[in-house]
Amino acid sequence: MPDWLMFYLLAANAYGFLLCALDKGRARRHGRRVPERQLFLACLLGGCFGVYLSMMVCRHKISKARFVWGVPFFCAVYVGLYLYFFSSFWR
């Protein structure tokens, strides 16, 4: 895997984790929430593992079926893409 892609995925997952944790903090204080669309956009752009980890650590959005099924789906898609493009298994 190229170094720039590894750095991008690390940054995207850190962003996804922090975004979900920020939303959890705002939910507790009844502040201005992060839109769900933005959380899914973070997943789509490569931060799905960070969002999933934050869901488990902060116990956030675990009662919403859209997140319980959607975020692991994005994770599975990214694992499949990784295996397809960067694994010698398919070559």
C-alpha distances in whole Angstrom, upper triangle without the diagonal:
4,6,9,7,7,10,11,11,13,15,16,16,19,20,21,22,25,26,27,28,30,32,33,35,36,37,39,41,42,40,38,35,32,32,30,29,27,26,25,23,21,20,19,17,15,17,18,17,19,22,22,22,25,27,27,28,30,32,31,32,32,35,34,33,31,28,29,28,26,23,22,22,19,18,18,17,14,13,14,12,9,11,12,9,6,9,11,14,15,15
4,6,5,6,9,10,11,13,14,15,17,19,20,21,23,25,26,27,29,30,32,33,35,36,38,40,41,42,40,38,35,32,32,31,29,27,26,25,23,21,21,20,17,15,17,19,19,20,23,24,24,26,28,29,29,31,33,33,33,34,37,35,35,32,30,31,30,27,25,24,24,21,20,21,19,16,16,17,14,12,14,15,11,9,13,15,18,18,18
4,5,5,6,9,10,11,12,14,15,17,18,20,21,23,24,26,27,28,30,32,33,34,36,38,39,40,38,36,34,31,31,30,29,26,25,25,23,21,21,20,17,15,17,19,19,19,22,23,23,25,27,28,28,30,32,31,32,33,36,35,35,33,30,31,30,28,25,25,25,22,20,22,21,17,18,19,17,14,17,18,15,13,15,18,21,21,21
4,5,5,6,9,10,11,12,14,15,16,18,20,21,22,24,26,27,28,30,31,32,34,36,37,38,36,34,32,28,29,28,26,24,23,23,20,18,19,18,15,13,15,18,18,18,21,23,23,24,27,28,28,29,31,30,31,32,35,34,34,31,29,30,29,27,24,24,25,21,20,22,20,17,18,20,17,15,18,18,15,14,17,20,23,23,23
4,5,5,6,9,10,10,12,14,15,16,18,20,21,22,24,25,27,28,30,31,33,35,36,37,35,32,30,26,27,26,24,22,21,20,18,16,16,15,12,10,13,15,15,16,18,20,20,22,24,25,26,27,29,28,28,29,32,31,30,28,26,27,26,23,21,21,21,17,16,18,16,13,14,16,13,11,14,15,12,11,15,18,20,20,21
4,5,5,6,9,10,11,12,14,15,16,18,20,21,23,24,26,27,29,30,32,33,35,36,34,32,30,26,27,26,25,22,21,21,19,16,16,16,13,11,12,14,13,14,17,18,18,20,22,23,23,25,27,27,27,28,31,30,30,28,25,26,26,23,20,20,21,18,16,18,17,13,14,16,14,11,14,16,14,12,14,18,20,20,21
4,6,5,6,9,10,11,12,14,15,16,18,20,21,22,24,26,27,28,30,32,33,34,32,30,28,25,26,25,24,21,20,20,18,15,16,17,13,11,12,15,14,14,17,19,18,19,22,23,23,24,27,26,27,28,32,30,31,28,25,27,27,24,21,22,22,19,18,20,19,16,17,19,17,15,18,20,17,15,18,21,23,24,25
4,5,5,6,9,10,10,12,14,15,16,18,20,21,22,24,26,27,28,30,31,32,30,28,26,22,23,22,21,18,17,17,15,12,13,13,10,8,9,13,13,13,15,17,17,18,21,23,23,24,26,24,25,26,30,28,28,26,23,25,24,22,19,20,20,17,16,18,17,14,16,18,15,14,18,19,16,15,19,22,24,24,25
4,5,5,6,8,10,10,12,14,15,16,18,20,21,23,24,25,27,29,30,31,29,27,25,21,22,21,20,17,16,15,14,11,11,11,9,6,7,10,9,10,12,14,14,16,18,19,20,21,23,22,22,23,27,25,25,23,20,22,21,19,16,16,17,14,12,15,14,11,12,15,13,11,15,17,15,14,17,20,22,22,23
4,6,5,6,9,10,11,12,14,16,16,18,20,21,22,24,26,27,29,30,28,27,24,21,22,21,21,18,16,17,16,12,13,14,12,9,8,11,10,9,12,14,13,14,17,18,18,19,22,21,22,23,27,26,26,24,21,22,23,20,17,18,19,16,14,17,17,13,15,18,16,14,18,20,18,17,19,22,24,25,26
4,5,5,6,9,10,11,12,14,15,16,18,20,21,22,24,26,27,28,26,24,22,19,20,20,19,16,15,16,14,11,12,14,11,9,8,12,11,10,12,15,14,14,18,19,19,19,22,21,22,23,27,26,26,24,21,23,23,21,17,19,20,17,16,19,19,15,17,20,18,17,20,22,20,19,22,25,27,27,29
4,5,5,6,9,10,10,12,14,15,16,18,20,21,22,25,26,26,24,22,20,16,17,17,16,13,12,12,11,7,8,10,7,6,5,8,9,8,10,12,13,13,15,18,18,18,20,19,19,21,24,23,23,21,18,20,20,17,14,16,17,13,13,16,16,13,15,18,16,15,19,20,19,19,21,25,26,26,28
4,5,5,6,9,10,11,12,14,15,17,18,20,21,23,25,25,24,22,20,16,18,16,16,14,11,12,12,8,8,11,9,7,4,7,6,4,7,9,9,10,12,14,14,15,17,16,17,18,22,21,21,19,16,17,18,16,12,14,15,12,11,15,15,12,14,17,16,15,18,20,19,19,21,25,25,26,28
4,5,5,6,8,10,11,12,14,15,16,18,20,21,23,24,22,21,19,16,18,17,18,14,13,14,14,10,11,14,12,10,7,10,9,6,8,11,10,10,13,15,14,14,17,16,18,19,23,22,23,21,18,20,21,19,15,17,19,16,15,18,19,16,17,21,20,19,22,24,23,22,24,27,28,29,31
4,5,5,6,9,10,10,12,14,15,16,18,20,21,22,20,18,16,13,15,15,15,11,10,12,11,8,10,12,10,10,7,10,10,7,8,12,12,11,13,16,15,15,17,16,17,19,22,21,22,20,17,19,20,18,15,17,19,16,15,19,19,16,19,22,21,20,23,25,24,23,26,29,30,31,33
4,6,5,6,9,10,11,12,14,15,16,19,20,21,19,18,15,12,13,12,12,9,7,9,9,6,7,10,9,9,5,7,8,5,5,8,9,8,10,13,13,13,15,13,13,15,19,17,19,16,13,15,17,14,11,14,15,13,12,16,16,14,17,20,19,19,22,24,23,23,25,29,29,29,32
4,6,5,6,9,10,11,12,14,15,17,19,20,19,18,15,13,15,14,15,12,10,12,13,9,10,13,13,11,8,9,8,4,5,8,7,5,8,10,10,10,12,11,13,14,18,17,19,17,14,15,17,16,12,14,17,15,14,17,18,16,18,21,21,20,23,25,25,24,26,30,30,31,33
4,5,5,6,8,10,10,12,14,15,17,18,16,15,13,11,14,14,15,12,10,13,14,11,12,16,15,14,10,12,12,8,8,11,10,8,11,13,11,11,14,12,14,16,19,19,21,20,16,18,20,18,15,18,20,18,17,21,22,20,21,25,24,23,27,29,28,27,29,33,33,34,36
4,5,5,6,9,10,11,12,14,16,16,14,13,10,8,10,11,12,9,7,11,11,8,11,14,13,13,10,11,12,9,8,11,12,9,11,14,13,12,14,11,12,15,18,17,19,17,14,17,19,16,14,17,19,17,17,21,21,19,22,24,24,24,27,29,28,28,30,34,34,34,37
4,5,5,6,9,10,10,13,15,15,14,13,10,8,10,10,12,10,7,10,12,10,11,14,14,14,11,11,11,9,6,9,9,6,7,10,10,8,10,7,9,12,14,14,16,15,11,14,16,14,12,15,17,15,16,19,20,19,21,24,24,24,27,29,28,28,30,34,34,34,37
4,5,5,6,9,10,11,13,14,13,13,11,10,13,13,15,13,11,14,15,13,14,18,18,17,13,13,13,10,9,11,10,6,8,10,9,7,9,8,11,13,16,16,19,18,14,16,19,18,15,17,20,19,18,22,23,22,23,26,27,26,29,31,31,31,32,36,36,37,39
4,5,5,6,9,10,11,12,10,10,8,8,11,12,15,12,11,15,15,13,15,18,18,18,15,16,16,13,11,14,13,10,11,14,13,10,12,10,12,15,18,17,20,19,16,19,21,20,17,20,22,21,21,24,25,24,26,29,29,28,31,33,33,33,34,38,38,39,41
4,5,5,6,9,10,10,9,8,6,5,9,9,12,11,9,13,14,13,15,18,18,19,15,15,16,14,11,14,14,10,11,14,13,10,11,8,10,13,15,14,17,16,14,16,19,17,16,19,21,20,20,24,24,24,26,29,28,29,32,33,33,33,35,39,39,39,42
4,5,5,6,9,10,10,11,8,9,12,12,15,14,12,15,17,16,17,20,21,20,17,16,17,14,12,13,13,9,9,12,11,7,8,6,8,11,13,14,17,17,14,16,19,18,16,19,22,21,21,24,25,25,26,29,30,30,32,34,35,34,36,40,39,40,43
4,5,5,6,9,8,10,9,10,14,15,18,16,14,18,20,18,19,23,23,23,19,19,19,16,14,16,16,12,12,15,13,9,11,10,12,15,17,17,21,20,18,19,23,22,20,22,25,24,24,27,29,28,29,32,32,32,35,37,37,37,38,42,42,43,45
4,5,5,6,5,6,6,8,11,13,16,15,14,18,19,18,20,23,23,23,20,20,21,18,16,18,18,14,14,17,16,12,14,11,13,16,17,17,21,20,18,20,23,22,21,24,26,25,25,29,29,29,31,34,33,34,37,38,38,38,40,44,44,44,47
4,6,5,6,8,7,9,12,13,16,15,14,17,19,19,20,23,24,24,21,20,21,19,16,18,18,14,13,16,15,12,12,9,11,14,14,14,18,18,16,18,21,21,19,22,25,24,25,28,29,29,31,33,33,34,37,38,39,39,40,44,44,44,47
4,6,8,11,10,13,15,16,20,19,17,21,23,22,23,26,27,27,23,23,23,20,18,19,19,15,15,16,15,11,12,11,13,15,16,17,20,21,19,20,24,23,22,25,27,27,27,30,31,31,33,35,36,36,39,41,41,41,42,46,45,46,49
4,5,9,10,13,16,18,21,20,19,22,24,23,25,28,28,28,25,25,26,23,20,22,22,18,18,20,18,15,16,14,16,18,19,20,23,23,21,23,27,26,25,28,30,29,30,33,34,33,35,38,38,38,41,43,43,43,44,48,48,49,51
4,7,8,12,14,16,19,18,18,21,23,22,24,27,28,28,25,25,26,23,21,22,23,19,18,21,20,16,17,14,15,18,18,18,22,22,20,23,26,25,24,27,29,29,29,33,33,33,35,38,38,38,41,43,43,43,45,49,48,49,51
4,6,10,12,15,17,16,17,20,21,21,23,25,26,27,24,24,25,22,20,22,23,19,19,22,21,17,18,15,16,20,20,20,23,22,21,23,26,25,24,27,29,28,29,32,33,32,35,37,37,37,40,42,42,42,44,48,48,48,50
4,7,9,12,14,13,14,18,18,18,21,23,23,25,22,22,24,21,19,22,22,19,19,22,21,18,19,16,16,20,20,19,22,21,20,23,25,23,22,26,27,26,27,31,31,30,33,35,35,36,39,40,39,40,42,46,46,46,48
4,6,9,11,10,11,14,15,15,17,20,20,21,19,19,21,18,15,18,19,16,15,19,19,15,16,12,12,16,17,16,19,17,16,19,21,19,19,22,24,22,24,27,27,27,29,32,31,32,35,36,36,37,39,43,42,42,45
4,6,8,7,7,11,12,11,14,16,16,18,15,16,18,16,13,16,17,14,14,18,18,15,16,12,12,16,17,15,18,16,14,17,19,17,16,20,21,19,21,24,24,23,26,28,28,29,32,33,33,33,35,39,39,39,42
4,5,5,7,9,10,11,13,15,16,18,16,16,18,17,14,16,18,16,15,19,20,17,17,14,12,16,16,14,16,13,13,16,18,15,15,19,19,18,20,23,23,23,26,27,27,28,31,32,32,33,35,39,39,38,41
4,5,5,6,9,10,11,12,14,16,14,13,16,15,12,14,16,14,13,17,18,16,16,12,10,13,14,11,13,10,9,13,14,12,12,15,16,15,17,20,20,20,23,24,24,26,28,29,30,31,33,36,36,35,38
4,5,5,6,9,10,10,12,14,13,13,17,16,13,15,18,16,16,19,21,19,19,15,13,16,17,14,15,11,11,15,15,12,12,16,16,14,17,19,18,19,22,23,23,24,27,28,28,29,31,35,35,34,36
4,5,5,6,9,10,10,13,11,12,15,14,11,14,17,15,15,18,19,18,18,15,14,17,18,16,17,14,12,16,17,13,13,16,17,14,17,20,19,18,22,23,22,23,27,27,27,28,30,34,34,33,36
4,5,5,7,9,10,11,9,9,12,11,8,11,13,11,11,15,16,15,15,12,11,13,15,13,14,11,9,13,14,11,9,13,14,12,14,17,17,16,19,21,21,22,25,26,26,26,28,32,32,32,34
4,5,5,6,9,10,9,8,12,12,9,11,14,13,13,16,18,17,17,14,12,14,16,13,13,10,9,12,12,8,8,11,11,9,12,14,14,14,17,18,18,20,22,23,23,24,26,30,30,29,32
4,5,5,6,9,9,9,13,12,11,13,16,15,15,19,20,19,20,17,15,18,20,17,17,14,12,16,15,12,11,14,14,11,13,16,14,14,17,19,18,19,22,22,22,24,26,30,30,29,31
4,5,5,7,5,7,10,9,8,11,13,12,13,16,17,17,18,15,15,17,19,17,18,15,13,15,16,12,10,13,14,10,12,15,14,13,16,18,17,18,21,22,21,22,24,28,28,28,30
4,5,5,5,4,8,8,7,9,12,12,12,15,17,17,17,15,14,15,18,16,16,13,10,13,12,9,7,10,10,7,8,11,11,10,13,15,14,15,18,19,19,20,22,26,26,25,28
4,6,7,7,11,12,11,12,15,16,16,19,20,21,21,18,17,19,21,18,17,14,13,15,14,10,9,11,10,7,9,12,10,9,13,14,13,14,17,18,17,19,21,25,25,24,26
4,6,8,11,11,11,14,16,16,17,20,21,21,22,20,19,21,23,21,21,18,16,18,17,14,12,14,14,10,11,14,12,10,14,15,13,14,17,18,17,18,21,24,25,24,26
4,6,8,9,10,12,13,14,16,18,19,20,21,19,19,20,23,21,21,18,15,17,17,13,11,12,12,9,9,12,10,8,11,13,11,11,15,16,15,15,18,22,22,22,24
4,6,5,6,9,10,11,12,15,15,16,17,16,16,17,20,19,19,16,14,15,16,13,10,11,12,9,9,12,12,10,12,15,14,14,17,19,18,18,20,24,24,25,27
4,5,5,6,9,10,10,12,14,15,15,14,14,14,17,16,16,14,11,12,12,9,6,8,9,6,6,9,10,8,11,13,13,13,16,18,18,18,20,24,23,24,26
4,5,5,6,8,10,11,12,14,15,14,14,15,18,17,17,16,12,13,13,12,8,8,11,9,6,10,11,9,10,14,14,13,16,18,18,18,19,23,22,23,26
4,5,5,6,9,10,10,12,13,13,14,14,18,17,18,17,13,14,15,14,10,11,14,11,10,13,15,12,14,17,17,16,19,21,21,21,22,26,26,27,29
4,5,5,6,9,10,10,11,10,10,11,15,14,15,13,10,11,13,11,7,10,12,10,10,13,15,13,15,18,18,18,21,23,23,23,24,28,28,28,31
4,5,5,6,9,10,10,9,10,10,13,13,13,13,9,9,11,10,6,7,10,10,8,12,14,13,14,17,18,18,20,22,23,23,23,27,26,27,30
4,5,5,6,8,9,10,12,11,15,16,16,16,12,12,14,14,10,10,14,13,11,14,16,15,15,19,20,19,21,24,24,23,24,28,27,28,31
4,5,5,6,7,7,10,10,14,14,16,16,12,12,15,14,11,12,16,15,13,17,19,17,18,22,22,22,24,27,27,26,27,31,31,32,34
4,6,6,5,5,6,7,10,11,13,13,9,9,12,12,9,11,14,14,13,16,18,18,19,22,23,23,25,27,28,27,28,32,31,32,35
4,6,5,7,9,8,11,13,14,15,11,10,13,14,11,12,15,16,14,17,19,19,19,22,24,23,25,27,28,28,28,31,31,32,35
4,6,8,11,11,14,16,18,18,14,14,17,17,14,15,19,18,17,20,22,21,21,25,26,25,27,30,30,29,30,33,33,34,37
4,5,9,9,13,14,17,17,14,14,17,17,15,16,20,19,18,21,23,23,23,27,28,27,29,32,32,32,32,36,35,37,40
4,7,6,9,11,14,15,12,11,15,16,14,15,18,19,18,21,23,23,23,26,28,27,29,32,33,32,33,36,35,36,40
4,5,8,9,12,12,10,10,14,14,12,14,17,17,17,20,22,22,23,26,27,27,29,31,32,32,33,36,36,36,39
4,6,6,9,9,6,8,11,11,10,13,15,15,16,19,20,21,22,25,26,26,28,30,31,32,32,36,35,35,39
4,6,8,9,7,6,10,11,10,12,14,16,16,18,20,21,22,24,25,26,28,30,31,31,32,35,34,35,38
4,6,9,8,7,11,12,13,14,16,18,18,20,22,23,24,26,28,29,30,32,34,34,35,38,37,37,40
4,5,6,6,9,10,11,13,14,16,17,19,20,22,23,25,26,27,29,30,32,33,34,37,35,36,39
4,5,5,6,8,10,11,12,14,16,17,18,20,21,22,24,26,27,28,30,31,32,35,33,33,37
4,6,6,5,8,10,10,12,14,15,16,18,20,21,22,24,26,26,28,29,30,34,32,32,35
4,5,5,5,8,9,10,12,14,15,16,18,19,21,22,24,25,27,27,28,32,31,31,34
4,6,6,7,9,11,12,13,15,16,17,19,21,22,23,25,27,27,28,31,30,30,33
4,6,6,6,9,10,11,12,15,16,17,18,20,21,22,24,26,26,29,27,27,31
4,6,5,6,9,10,11,13,14,15,17,18,20,21,23,24,25,28,27,26,30
4,5,5,6,9,10,11,12,14,15,17,19,20,21,22,23,26,25,25,29
4,5,5,6,9,10,10,12,14,15,16,18,20,20,21,24,23,23,26
4,5,5,6,9,10,11,12,14,15,16,18,20,20,23,22,21,25
4,5,5,6,9,10,10,12,14,15,16,18,19,22,21,21,24
4,5,5,6,9,10,11,12,14,15,16,17,20,19,19,23
4,5,5,6,9,10,11,12,14,15,15,18,17,17,20
4,5,5,6,9,10,10,12,14,15,18,17,16,19
4,5,5,6,9,10,10,11,13,16,16,16,18
4,5,5,6,9,10,10,10,14,13,13,17
4,5,5,6,9,10,10,13,12,11,14
4,5,5,6,8,9,13,12,11,14
4,5,5,5,7,11,11,11,13
4,6,6,5,8,7,8,10
4,6,6,9,8,6,9
4,6,9,10,8,9
4,7,9,9,10
4,5,6,8
4,5,5
4,6
4
